[in-house]
């Protein structure tokens, strides 16, 4: 079996990386903060024009008809750039869910979102607050397990504090009705479950991008910053810090890619992989960002240093789509307790215990 990404997948990801390297630098982020705007409309239009909104939407419904393994590299690139615009959750979670709903209003808003005429936010039950609701034209909301589509004008938003200034959070107050419901509880249940898997996997992919960029910035700084006439990167202590962070990334990256590749299996093992990916990638992003801060010294905490943006985003994503305690419990439940999965881990532990007892 070939586990490598195809040339087409790599090419799409490279287009996204090149765009974000040019249009989403630290300077761009600082200008956006100074303006108080939630997103850069020029950059968002470029993203939409590439058709990235529809990566996971079927061709018959106006999308590109690709799958999670195609989008995981795009999400990784968005993480590396700390992209403020809601591409990952819109294209990776919301629009695939909307495309799976058989309802006229779902089709109407899907078309609007694919063309860039509108953006949407999603209040998944697993998320305490809604990201990017203040700039959305409509929202997917859940009430009594049924899925509702509600326009922005029909809800009240209460802003919530966020450690990441570009991940704006809100609490939504709204009134459900038969007119807003687009899927009943039975229909919505598997759609919401699939949306959660995608959310966790693509949050993990962003964390890998954040981690890689953090190490890259730290390495560049360690080559340039001198003490006692030598670059600080020649010191073993600095080398060990950076190599430890890089090893963590190398172990986490294939876990995330495997979770994306197996998402469509929709079984206990694929769910365990998604949780493992979120755990491994979030840990790698946290270590890499903190290491980069340490290499930069006190100035690493200032807004003038790009690593600050990466640390904020990694902290924000650590609790998105399930926190550490949730995913650890889920891995245990899925990988060791389900009757339809391989219990090799449990078997190995029992064998080791038996050997010790003997």
C-alpha positions in Angstrom: 0.0 0.0 0.0 1.3 3.5 -0.9 1.0 5.9 2.0 2.5 8.9 0.2 0.4 11.8 -0.9 -0.2 12.1 -4.6 1.4 14.7 -6.8 -2.0 16.4 -7.2 -2.5 16.5 -3.4 1.0 18.0 -2.9 0.4 20.5 -5.7 -2.8 21.8 -4.2 -1.2 22.1 -0.8 1.8 24.0 -2.3 -0.6 26.5 -3.9 -2.2 27.2 -0.6 1.2 27.4 1.2 2.5 29.9 -1.4 -0.6 32.0 -1.1 -0.4 32.2 2.7 3.3 32.8 2.7 2.7 35.9 0.6 -0.6 37.1 2.0 -0.7 35.9 5.7 2.6 37.0 7.2 3.2 38.3 10.7 3.0 41.8 9.2 -0.4 41.1 7.7 -1.7 39.8 11.1 -0.5 42.8 13.0 -2.2 45.1 10.5 -5.4 43.2 10.8 -5.2 43.5 14.6 -4.6 47.2 14.3 -7.7 47.6 12.1 -9.9 45.6 14.4 -11.3 43.6 11.5 -12.0 39.9 11.8 -10.5 39.0 8.5 -8.8 40.3 5.4 -11.4 40.5 2.6 -8.8 40.5 -0.1 -7.1 37.3 1.2 -10.5 35.6 1.8 -11.5 36.4 -1.9 -8.3 34.8 -3.1 -9.0 31.7 -1.0 -12.5 31.4 -2.3 -11.4 32.0 -5.9 -9.1 28.9 -5.6 -12.2 26.8 -4.8 -11.0 25.8 -1.4 -14.4 26.2 0.2 -15.6 23.2 -1.8 -12.8 20.7 -1.3 -14.9 18.2 0.6 -18.2 18.9 -1.2 -19.3 16.5 -4.0 -18.8 17.7 -7.6 -22.5 17.2 -8.2 -23.2 19.9 -5.6 -20.6 22.3 -6.9 -17.5 21.2 -5.0 -14.2 19.6 -5.9 -15.2 16.1 -4.7 -12.0 15.4 -2.7 -11.6 13.8 0.7 -10.0 14.3 4.1 -6.5 13.2 2.9 -6.7 16.1 0.3 -7.8 18.6 2.9 -5.4 17.6 5.7 -2.4 19.3 4.0 -4.5 22.4 3.4 -5.4 22.6 7.1 -1.8 22.1 8.0 -0.8 25.1 5.8 -3.5 27.2 7.5 -2.1 26.3 10.9 1.4 27.3 9.9 0.1 30.7 8.8 -2.2 31.1 11.8 -4.8 32.0 9.2 -7.5 34.3 10.7 -10.2 33.4 8.1 -12.5 30.5 8.8 -11.4 28.2 6.0 -10.7 25.1 8.0 -14.0 24.9 9.8 -16.0 26.2 6.9 -14.5 23.9 4.2 -13.5 21.1 6.5 -16.5 20.8 8.7 -19.5 23.0 7.9 -19.9 22.6 4.2 -19.5 18.8 4.0 -22.2 18.6 6.7 -24.5 21.0 4.8 -24.0 19.1 1.6 -25.2 15.9 3.3 -28.5 17.5 4.4 -31.4 17.0 2.0 -33.3 20.3 2.5 -33.9 23.3 0.2 -32.4 25.8 2.7 -29.3 23.7 3.1 -28.8 23.6 -0.7 -29.4 27.4 -0.9 -26.8 28.2 1.7 -24.4 25.7 0.4 -24.4 27.4 -3.0 -23.9 30.8 -1.3 -21.0 29.6 0.7 -19.3 27.9 -2.2 -19.3 31.1 -4.2 -18.1 33.2 -1.3 -21.4 35.1 -1.2 -21.8 34.0 2.4 -19.9 32.4 5.3 -21.3 30.2 8.0 -20.5 29.3 11.6 -21.3 26.1 13.5 -22.4 25.6 17.1 -21.5 21.9 17.5 -22.7 20.4 20.8 -19.1 19.5 21.6 -18.0 23.2 21.4 -18.9 25.5 24.3 -18.7 28.6 22.1 -19.1 29.4 18.4 -16.1 30.5 16.4 -16.4 33.3 13.8 -20.1 33.8 14.5 -19.7 37.5 14.4 -18.8 37.5 10.7 -21.1 34.7 9.6 -24.2 35.2 7.5 -25.9 32.1 8.9 -25.3 29.4 11.5 -25.8 25.8 12.0 -27.3 25.3 15.5 -28.5 22.2 17.4 -31.6 22.0 19.6 -32.9 18.7 21.0 -30.4 16.9 18.8 -32.0 18.4 15.6 -30.0 20.5 13.2 -31.2 24.1 12.5 -30.0 26.7 10.0 -30.5 30.2 11.4 -29.6 33.5 9.7 -27.4 35.9 11.6 -30.1 38.5 12.0 -32.2 36.0 14.0 -29.7 35.4 16.8 -28.1 37.4 19.5 -24.4 37.0 20.1 -22.5 37.5 23.3 -18.8 37.8 22.8 -16.6 35.5 24.8 -12.9 36.1 25.7 -10.4 34.2 23.6 -6.7 33.8 24.1 -6.3 34.0 20.3 -7.4 37.4 19.0 -8.1 35.9 15.6 -10.3 33.1 16.9 -13.3 35.2 17.9 -15.8 33.3 20.1 -19.5 33.9 20.9 -22.3 32.5 22.8 -25.5 32.3 20.7 -29.0 33.1 22.0 -31.7 32.0 19.6 -35.2 30.5 19.3 -35.6 27.3 17.4 -38.7 26.7 15.2 -40.0 24.3 12.6 -38.9 26.8 9.9 -35.3 26.7 11.0 -35.0 22.9 11.3 -33.2 21.3 8.4 -32.7 17.8 9.8 -34.4 15.9 12.6 -32.5 14.3 15.5 -32.3 10.9 13.8 -30.9 12.3 10.6 -28.6 14.8 12.3 -26.9 12.3 14.7 -24.5 10.7 12.2 -23.9 14.0 10.5 -22.9 15.7 13.7 -20.7 12.7 14.6 -18.9 12.9 11.3 -18.5 16.7 11.7 -16.9 16.2 15.1 -14.3 13.7 13.6 -13.4 16.1 10.9 -13.2 19.0 13.4 -10.8 17.1 15.6 -8.6 15.8 12.7 -8.3 19.2 11.0 -7.6 21.0 14.3 -4.8 18.4 14.7 -3.5 19.2 11.2 -3.4 22.9 12.1 -1.5 22.1 15.2 1.1 20.2 13.1 1.5 23.3 10.9 1.8 25.5 14.0 4.5 23.3 15.4 6.5 23.2 12.2 6.4 26.9 11.8 7.3 27.5 15.5 10.5 25.3 15.1 11.3 27.0 11.8 11.2 30.5 13.4 13.2 29.3 16.4 15.9 27.8 14.2 16.2 30.9 12.1 16.5 33.1 15.2 19.1 30.8 16.8 21.2 31.2 13.7 21.0 35.0 13.7 21.1 35.8 17.4 24.6 36.0 18.8 26.1 35.9 22.3 29.8 36.1 23.1 30.5 36.4 19.4 28.7 33.1 18.4 25.2 32.2 17.2 23.2 30.9 20.1 22.3 27.9 18.0 25.8 26.4 18.5 24.9 25.7 22.1 24.0 22.2 22.9 21.2 23.3 25.2 19.5 25.1 22.3 20.0 22.3 19.9 18.5 19.8 22.4 15.4 22.0 22.9 14.8 22.3 19.2 15.5 18.7 18.4 13.1 17.5 21.1 10.4 19.6 19.6 11.1 18.3 16.1 11.0 14.7 17.3 7.6 15.4 18.8 6.4 16.7 15.5 7.8 13.8 13.5 5.9 11.3 15.7 2.6 13.3 15.6 2.5 14.0 11.9 1.9 10.5 10.6 -0.8 10.0 13.3 -2.7 13.0 11.9 -2.3 11.8 8.3 -3.5 8.3 9.3 -6.5 9.7 11.0 -7.5 11.6 7.9 -7.0 8.6 5.7 -9.2 6.4 7.9 -11.9 8.9 8.7 -14.3 7.5 6.1 -14.2 4.0 7.8 -16.4 5.6 10.6 -15.7 2.9 13.1 -14.2 2.6 16.6 -10.7 2.5 15.3 -11.1 5.5 13.1 -12.5 7.5 16.0 -9.6 6.4 18.2 -7.2 7.5 15.6 -8.9 10.9 15.4 -8.5 11.4 19.1 -4.9 10.1 19.1 -4.2 12.6 16.3 -5.7 15.5 18.3 -3.7 14.5 21.4 -0.3 14.1 19.6 -0.6 17.2 17.5 -1.8 19.5 20.3 1.1 18.3 22.4 3.6 18.9 19.6 2.2 22.4 18.9 2.4 23.3 22.6 6.0 22.1 23.0 7.2 23.7 19.8 5.6 27.1 20.5 6.9 27.1 24.1 10.3 26.1 22.9 10.3 28.8 20.3 9.4 31.3 23.0 12.2 30.1 25.1 14.8 30.3 22.3 13.6 33.9 21.6 13.8 34.8 25.2 11.5 37.4 26.8 10.9 39.1 23.5 9.1 36.0 22.3 6.1 37.0 24.2 5.8 40.4 22.4 3.5 41.0 19.5 6.4 42.0 17.4 7.6 38.4 17.2 5.5 36.1 15.0 5.9 33.1 17.4 3.5 34.9 19.7 0.7 34.3 17.2 1.5 30.6 16.9 1.5 30.2 20.7 -1.9 31.8 21.0 -3.4 29.7 18.2 -1.9 26.4 19.7 -3.5 27.2 23.1 -6.8 28.0 21.5 -6.9 24.8 19.4 -5.8 22.6 22.4 -9.4 22.9 23.7 -11.2 23.0 20.4 -13.1 19.9 19.3 -12.4 18.1 22.6 -9.8 18.7 25.1 -7.0 16.4 26.3 -9.0 14.6 29.0 -11.9 14.0 26.6 -9.7 12.5 23.9 -7.7 10.4 26.3 -10.9 8.8 27.6 -12.1 8.4 24.1 -9.0 6.6 22.9 -9.3 4.2 25.8 -13.0 3.6 25.2 -12.6 3.1 21.4 -9.4 1.2 21.2 -9.7 -1.1 24.2 -13.4 -1.5 25.0 -15.1 -1.9 21.6 -15.8 -5.5 20.5 -15.2 -4.7 16.9 -11.6 -3.5 17.1 -8.3 -5.2 17.5 -7.4 -5.5 21.2 -3.7 -6.0 20.6 -2.7 -3.3 23.1 -4.8 -4.9 25.8 -3.4 -8.3 24.9 0.2 -7.1 25.0 -0.4 -5.6 28.4 -1.9 -8.8 29.7 1.0 -10.8 28.3 3.5 -8.5 29.9 1.7 -8.7 33.3 1.7 -12.4 33.1 5.4 -12.5 32.3 6.1 -10.4 35.3 3.9 -12.5 37.5 5.8 -15.7 36.4 
